[in-house]
Amino acid sequence: MNWDQISGRWTEFKGKAREMWGDITDDEWDRVAGKRDQMVGLLQKKYGDSKEDAERKVDDWAKKF
């Protein structure tokens, strides 16, 4: 699924993201608002991932749909 689709259906996908990364709060997910770059930055901040690792995790997650 591409990011335009994820962004357009963010309310649905936010729950799926929350299942994957449970340490991230609802408020933080709301700020992501379906934007890939925001999600990558959040994983970097919350988990200390490098940009490349965070991008890989986000892309792997999105491929499930």
Buried (B, 14 or more C-beta within 10 A) or exposed (E): EEBEEBBEEBEEBBEEBBEEBEEBEEEBBEEBEBBBEBBBBBBBEBEEBEEEBBBBBBEEBBEEE
